[in-house]
Amino acid sequence: MTSTNPGMDPATFAQFHDQLERYVRERLIPAEAEVIAQDGIPAALRQEMADMGLFGLTMPEQFGGAGMNVSQYIETIHTLSYAMPAFRSIISINIGMVCSAIKNAGTPEQQAHWLPRLAAGEIAAFGLTEPGSGSDSAGLQTTAVRSGNGYVLNGTKRYITNAPYAKVALVMARTARENLPRNAHISAFLVPLDSAGVSRGTPDKKMGQSGSQIGDLIFDDVFVPGDALLGGEEGRGFATAMQSLDNGRLSVGAASTGYARRMLDTATRYATERKAFGEPIANFQLIQAMLADSYAEIYAAQCMMRDAIARADSGAKVLKEAAAFKMFASEMCGRVADRCVQIHGGAGYLAEYEAERFFRDARIYRIYEGTTQIMQLVIAKQMLRDFAAGAA
């Protein structure tokens, strides 16, 4: 993902950022218990988030968005992610993946039709992963076959965030039976999810991340008109997906880092309040070591984040940097979650304390938008390409 967008006026963004920090602490964190109880964000709270413009952060102003550049968007995600992951999850698909794809690859008509609706809070889904293809996205089996002036889609998408209540999905499908060079057999389609033949699976039960719902999207002879093809051109779906994944990886890295800050603050507070042997456990050097290691790793992730997003704003390609940041930050978040539980001791294993929830919530960051192992491959392959280009 690259950008030369100057973004919001810096003073306006600073004001928005201060408002968001207060909103996270005064409204979203107190609402977490209700979100967990419902396993969903209440409609009134979703509307508040829409009224704040959180569903249109990166969308151009002419379509009702805030027009943020990459660094402003990722800093916003970092701040928002101090609260439970569900709040980032419900907006990040709209702005970080679907909006990015429409903005970068959509026709003017598609942009005019979809971007205002997404900016206003209409929920989107990103249909890439399938039962038989996750990291091997080029091997997906969902098909889009020409029919009259449109296409007929058949296939199943799995583990799709927002699937239970999304209004539209950006769906990757084969428009050629055989695999083509540069994955030109994959195209992207904007599919309204009230279309005939679309069905949704039961929301999946998960280890953590309450309030963020995922599930299957099933397409059974779903007809879409020709203008549903993103950009009006076949064979660009894979490139669109990969560009969106760069954006998604920066978002997941920022979310991991923001949530790790919450964990460290919680662990520090507990360490100063919990007493053993007549004094706060924060006075014990081995507790201090865990706090210090967590601070250092969070600081390192924040530095990686700000370097990567500055490069993106300058127009540079950040495939390697986005993957490296996502890999480090998600692994770091898992280590901080583990230390948070450890500092809580036996209380860290109990559901009445936040540490137990943090531990479960953090685990997915090392998996979605590319597993740690896939990130290692992405980084190494790009390193070797860069070396070969330099040697030539």
C-alpha positions as CSV (number, residue, x, y, z in Angstrom):
1,M,0.0,0.0,0.0
2,T,1.3,3.4,-0.9
3,S,0.0,6.9,-0.5
4,T,0.9,10.5,-1.2
5,N,-2.3,11.8,0.4
6,P,-1.5,14.8,2.6
7,G,-4.3,13.7,4.9
8,M,-6.3,15.7,7.4
9,D,-5.1,19.1,8.5
10,P,-2.6,18.3,11.3
11,A,-4.4,20.6,13.9
12,T,-7.8,19.0,13.0
13,F,-6.3,15.5,13.3
14,A,-4.7,16.4,16.7
15,Q,-8.1,17.6,18.0
16,F,-9.8,14.4,16.7
17,H,-7.1,12.3,18.3
18,D,-7.6,13.9,21.7
19,Q,-11.4,13.4,21.4
20,L,-10.9,9.7,20.4
21,E,-8.6,9.1,23.4
22,R,-11.3,10.4,25.7
23,Y,-14.0,8.5,24.0
24,V,-12.0,5.2,24.3
25,R,-11.5,5.6,28.0
26,E,-14.8,7.2,29.0
27,R,-17.2,5.3,26.7
28,L,-15.8,2.3,25.0
29,I,-13.9,0.7,27.9
30,P,-16.9,1.0,30.3
31,A,-19.1,-0.6,27.5
32,E,-16.8,-3.7,27.2
33,A,-18.8,-5.8,29.7
34,E,-22.0,-5.2,27.7
35,V,-20.3,-6.1,24.5
36,I,-19.0,-9.3,26.0
37,A,-22.4,-10.2,27.4
38,Q,-24.1,-9.6,24.0
39,D,-21.1,-10.9,21.9
40,G,-21.7,-7.9,19.8
41,I,-21.5,-4.1,19.8
42,P,-24.9,-2.6,20.6
43,A,-26.6,-0.7,17.7
44,A,-26.6,2.5,19.7
45,L,-22.8,2.3,20.2
46,R,-22.2,1.5,16.5
47,Q,-24.2,4.6,15.6
48,E,-22.1,6.7,18.0
49,M,-19.0,5.3,16.3
50,A,-20.4,6.2,12.9
51,D,-21.4,9.7,14.0
52,M,-17.7,10.2,15.1
53,G,-16.7,9.3,11.6
54,L,-14.9,6.1,12.5
55,F,-16.3,4.2,9.5
56,G,-14.9,6.7,7.0
57,L,-11.5,7.6,8.3
58,T,-9.6,7.0,5.1
59,M,-12.4,7.7,2.6
60,P,-12.1,10.9,0.4
61,E,-14.0,13.8,1.8
62,Q,-16.2,14.0,-1.2
63,F,-17.7,10.7,-0.3
64,G,-18.3,11.6,3.4
65,G,-15.0,10.5,4.8
66,A,-12.2,12.2,6.8
67,G,-9.5,11.8,4.1
68,M,-6.9,10.6,6.5
69,N,-3.5,9.5,5.2
70,V,-1.9,6.2,6.2
71,S,-0.1,7.5,9.3
72,Q,-3.2,9.3,10.6
73,Y,-5.3,6.2,10.0
74,I,-2.8,3.8,11.7
75,E,-2.3,6.2,14.6
76,T,-6.1,6.2,15.0
77,I,-6.3,2.4,15.0
78,H,-3.5,2.3,17.6
79,T,-5.5,4.6,19.9
80,L,-8.8,2.9,19.3
81,S,-7.2,-0.5,20.0
82,Y,-6.5,0.4,23.6
83,A,-10.1,-0.8,24.0
84,M,-11.2,-4.4,23.3
85,P,-10.6,-5.7,19.8
86,A,-14.2,-5.7,18.6
87,F,-14.3,-1.9,18.2
88,R,-11.3,-1.9,15.7
89,S,-12.5,-5.1,14.0
90,I,-15.9,-3.7,13.0
91,I,-14.5,-0.6,11.3
92,S,-11.2,-1.9,10.0
93,I,-12.7,-4.1,7.3
94,N,-14.7,-1.1,6.0
95,I,-11.8,1.4,6.0
96,G,-8.7,-0.7,5.8
97,M,-9.6,-3.3,3.3
98,V,-12.9,-2.8,1.4
99,C,-12.6,1.0,1.2
100,S,-8.9,0.7,0.2
101,A,-9.8,-1.7,-2.6
102,I,-12.6,0.5,-3.9
103,K,-10.6,3.7,-3.6
104,N,-7.5,2.2,-5.4
105,A,-9.2,-0.1,-8.0
106,G,-12.9,0.8,-8.2
107,T,-14.5,2.6,-11.1
108,P,-15.8,6.2,-10.4
109,E,-19.3,4.8,-10.4
110,Q,-18.4,2.1,-7.8
111,Q,-16.7,4.7,-5.6
112,A,-19.7,7.1,-5.8
113,H,-22.1,4.3,-5.0
114,W,-20.3,2.4,-2.2
115,L,-18.0,4.8,-0.4
116,P,-20.6,7.1,1.1
117,R,-22.6,4.1,2.3
118,L,-19.5,2.6,4.0
119,A,-18.5,6.0,5.5
120,A,-22.0,6.3,7.0
121,G,-21.5,3.0,8.9
122,E,-22.9,0.3,6.5
123,I,-20.9,-2.8,7.5
124,A,-18.7,-4.5,4.9
125,A,-16.9,-7.9,4.8
126,F,-13.8,-9.0,2.9
127,G,-14.3,-12.4,1.2
128,L,-10.9,-14.0,0.6
129,T,-10.4,-17.0,2.9
130,E,-12.1,-20.3,2.1
131,P,-12.4,-23.7,3.7
132,G,-9.5,-25.0,1.5
133,S,-7.5,-21.8,1.1
134,G,-6.2,-19.4,3.7
135,S,-2.6,-18.4,3.3
136,D,-2.7,-20.0,-0.2
137,S,-5.2,-17.3,-1.4
138,A,-4.3,-17.9,-5.1
139,G,-5.7,-21.4,-4.7
140,L,-9.3,-20.3,-3.9
141,Q,-12.1,-22.2,-5.5
142,T,-15.1,-19.8,-5.5
143,T,-16.0,-19.2,-9.2
144,A,-17.5,-16.3,-11.1
145,V,-18.8,-17.5,-14.5
146,R,-20.0,-15.1,-17.2
147,S,-23.7,-15.1,-17.7
148,G,-25.4,-12.6,-19.9
149,N,-24.4,-9.1,-18.8
150,G,-23.1,-10.3,-15.5
151,Y,-21.6,-13.2,-13.5
152,V,-22.8,-16.2,-11.4
153,L,-20.9,-16.8,-8.2
154,N,-20.6,-20.1,-6.5
155,G,-18.5,-21.0,-3.4
156,T,-18.0,-20.6,0.3
157,K,-15.9,-18.0,2.2
158,R,-14.8,-18.9,5.7
159,Y,-13.7,-17.0,8.9
160,I,-15.1,-13.8,7.4
161,T,-15.2,-10.9,9.9
162,N,-18.6,-9.1,10.0
163,A,-20.2,-11.9,8.0
164,P,-23.2,-12.2,10.3
165,Y,-24.3,-8.6,9.7
166,A,-22.4,-7.1,6.8
167,K,-24.4,-5.5,4.0
168,V,-21.8,-5.9,1.3
169,A,-18.8,-8.1,0.7
170,L,-15.8,-7.7,-1.5
171,V,-15.5,-11.2,-2.9
172,M,-12.5,-12.8,-4.6
173,A,-13.5,-15.4,-7.2
174,R,-12.0,-17.3,-10.1
175,T,-12.8,-16.0,-13.5
176,A,-10.6,-18.6,-15.1
177,R,-10.4,-22.3,-14.3
178,E,-6.7,-22.7,-14.6
179,N,-4.1,-20.7,-12.5
180,L,-2.7,-17.9,-14.6
181,P,0.6,-16.0,-14.3
182,R,0.5,-13.3,-11.7
183,N,-2.7,-14.8,-10.4
184,A,-4.7,-13.2,-13.2
185,H,-7.4,-15.9,-12.7
186,I,-8.7,-14.1,-9.6
187,S,-11.1,-11.2,-9.9
188,A,-12.9,-9.1,-7.2
189,F,-16.6,-8.5,-7.0
190,L,-18.8,-6.1,-4.8
191,V,-21.7,-8.3,-3.8
192,P,-24.7,-7.0,-1.8
193,L,-25.4,-9.7,0.8
194,D,-29.1,-9.5,0.3
195,S,-28.7,-10.9,-3.2
196,A,-30.6,-14.1,-4.0
197,G,-28.5,-17.2,-3.3
198,V,-26.4,-15.6,-0.5
199,S,-26.6,-17.3,2.9
200,R,-24.7,-16.9,6.1
201,G,-23.4,-19.6,8.4
202,T,-23.9,-19.6,12.1
203,P,-21.5,-17.2,13.8
204,D,-18.4,-19.2,14.9
205,K,-17.6,-19.6,18.6
206,K,-14.1,-18.3,19.2
207,M,-11.3,-18.5,21.8
208,G,-11.5,-14.7,22.4
209,Q,-12.3,-11.3,20.8
210,S,-15.9,-11.3,22.1
211,G,-18.1,-8.9,20.2
212,S,-16.3,-9.4,16.9
213,Q,-18.3,-12.0,14.9
214,I,-17.0,-14.2,12.1
215,G,-18.7,-16.8,10.0
216,D,-19.2,-18.3,6.6
217,L,-20.6,-16.6,3.5
218,I,-22.1,-19.1,1.0
219,F,-22.8,-18.2,-2.6
220,D,-25.2,-20.5,-4.5
221,D,-25.8,-19.4,-8.0
222,V,-25.6,-15.7,-7.0
223,F,-26.0,-13.5,-10.0
224,V,-24.3,-10.1,-10.0
225,P,-24.4,-7.5,-12.8
226,G,-21.3,-6.7,-14.7
227,D,-20.8,-3.5,-12.8
228,A,-20.1,-5.5,-9.7
229,L,-16.7,-6.4,-11.1
230,L,-14.3,-4.2,-9.2
231,G,-12.6,-1.8,-11.6
232,G,-14.6,-3.3,-14.5
233,E,-11.6,-5.5,-15.3
234,E,-11.0,-9.2,-14.8
235,G,-7.8,-10.6,-13.3
236,R,-7.1,-7.7,-10.9
237,G,-8.6,-9.3,-7.8
238,F,-5.4,-10.9,-6.4
239,A,-3.4,-7.6,-6.7
240,T,-6.3,-5.8,-5.0
241,A,-6.3,-8.4,-2.2
242,M,-2.6,-8.1,-1.6
243,Q,-2.7,-4.3,-1.6
244,S,-5.5,-4.5,1.0
245,L,-3.6,-7.0,3.0
246,D,-0.6,-4.6,3.3
247,N,-3.1,-2.1,4.8
248,G,-4.6,-4.8,7.0
249,R,-1.2,-5.8,8.3
250,L,-0.4,-2.3,9.4
251,S,-3.7,-2.2,11.1
252,V,-3.2,-5.5,12.9
253,G,0.3,-4.4,14.0
254,A,-1.2,-1.1,15.3
255,A,-4.0,-3.0,17.1
256,S,-1.5,-5.4,18.7
257,T,0.6,-2.5,19.9
258,G,-2.4,-0.5,21.2
259,Y,-3.8,-3.5,23.1
260,A,-0.4,-4.4,24.5
261,R,-0.3,-0.9,26.0
262,R,-3.6,-1.6,27.7
263,M,-2.2,-4.9,29.1
264,L,0.9,-3.2,30.4
265,D,-1.1,-0.5,32.1
266,T,-3.3,-3.1,33.7
267,A,-0.4,-5.2,34.9
268,T,1.4,-2.1,36.3
269,R,-1.7,-1.0,38.2
270,Y,-2.2,-4.5,39.6
271,A,1.5,-4.7,40.6
272,T,1.2,-1.5,42.6
273,E,-2.0,-2.5,44.4
274,R,-1.3,-6.2,45.1
275,K,0.8,-6.8,48.2
276,A,2.9,-9.7,49.2
277,F,5.2,-10.0,52.2
278,G,4.0,-6.7,53.4
279,E,4.8,-4.6,50.3
280,P,3.5,-4.0,46.7
281,I,4.7,-6.7,44.3
282,A,5.9,-3.9,42.0
283,N,8.8,-3.6,44.4
284,F,10.1,-7.0,43.5
285,Q,12.8,-7.0,40.9
286,L,11.5,-10.0,38.9
287,I,8.1,-8.2,38.5
288,Q,10.0,-5.1,37.5
289,A,11.8,-7.1,34.8
290,M,8.6,-8.2,33.2
291,L,7.2,-4.7,33.2
292,A,10.5,-3.3,31.7
293,D,10.6,-6.0,29.0
294,S,7.0,-5.3,28.1
295,Y,7.7,-1.5,27.9
296,A,10.8,-2.0,25.7
297,E,9.0,-4.3,23.3
298,I,6.0,-2.0,23.0
299,Y,8.3,1.0,22.4
300,A,10.1,-1.0,19.7
301,A,6.8,-1.9,18.0
302,Q,5.7,1.8,18.1
303,C,9.0,2.8,16.4
304,M,8.5,0.2,13.7
305,M,4.9,1.4,13.2
306,R,5.9,5.0,12.8
307,D,8.7,4.2,10.4
308,A,6.5,2.0,8.2
309,I,3.6,4.5,8.0
310,A,6.0,7.4,7.2
311,R,7.4,5.3,4.3
312,A,3.8,4.6,3.1
313,D,2.9,8.3,3.3
314,S,5.9,9.1,1.2
315,G,4.7,6.9,-1.6
316,A,7.1,4.0,-0.9
317,K,6.1,0.4,-1.1
318,V,5.9,-1.1,2.3
319,L,5.2,-4.8,1.7
320,K,8.3,-5.9,3.6
321,E,8.0,-3.3,6.3
322,A,4.3,-3.9,6.9
323,A,4.9,-7.7,7.2
324,A,7.8,-7.1,9.6
325,F,5.8,-4.8,11.8
326,K,2.8,-7.1,11.9
327,M,5.0,-10.1,12.7
328,F,6.9,-8.4,15.5
329,A,4.0,-6.5,17.0
330,S,1.7,-9.6,17.1
331,E,4.3,-11.8,18.6
332,M,5.2,-9.0,21.1
333,C,1.5,-8.7,22.1
334,G,1.4,-12.4,22.9
335,R,4.4,-12.0,25.2
336,V,3.0,-9.0,27.0
337,A,-0.3,-10.8,27.5
338,D,1.5,-13.8,29.0
339,R,3.5,-11.5,31.3
340,C,0.3,-9.7,32.3
341,V,-1.2,-13.1,33.4
342,Q,2.0,-14.0,35.2
343,I,2.1,-10.7,37.1
344,H,-1.4,-11.3,38.3
345,G,-0.5,-14.8,39.5
346,G,-3.4,-17.0,40.3
347,A,-5.8,-14.1,39.7
348,G,-4.6,-13.9,36.1
349,Y,-6.2,-17.3,35.5
350,L,-9.6,-16.1,36.7
351,A,-12.2,-14.6,34.3
352,E,-13.1,-11.8,36.8
353,Y,-9.8,-10.2,35.9
354,E,-9.0,-8.7,32.6
355,A,-5.6,-10.5,32.2
356,E,-7.3,-13.7,31.3
357,R,-9.3,-12.0,28.5
358,F,-6.3,-10.2,27.2
359,F,-4.5,-13.6,26.9
360,R,-7.3,-15.1,24.8
361,D,-7.8,-12.0,22.7
362,A,-4.2,-11.6,21.8
363,R,-3.7,-15.0,20.2
364,I,-5.5,-14.3,16.9
365,Y,-3.1,-11.4,16.0
366,R,-0.4,-13.9,15.1
367,I,-2.8,-15.7,12.7
368,Y,-5.0,-13.3,10.7
369,E,-3.9,-11.0,7.9
370,G,-1.1,-13.6,7.4
371,T,0.3,-15.9,10.0
372,T,3.8,-15.2,11.5
373,Q,5.2,-18.0,9.3
374,I,3.7,-16.4,6.2
375,M,5.1,-13.1,7.3
376,Q,8.5,-14.7,7.5
377,L,8.2,-15.9,3.9
378,V,6.9,-12.5,2.7
379,I,9.8,-10.7,4.3
380,A,12.5,-13.2,3.1
381,K,11.2,-13.3,-0.5
382,Q,11.1,-9.6,-0.7
383,M,14.6,-9.4,0.7
384,L,15.9,-11.8,-1.9
385,R,14.1,-9.9,-4.7
386,D,15.7,-6.6,-3.5
387,F,19.1,-8.3,-3.3
388,A,18.8,-9.7,-6.8
389,A,17.7,-6.4,-8.2
390,G,20.7,-4.7,-6.5
391,A,23.1,-7.3,-7.7
392,A,21.9,-6.9,-11.3
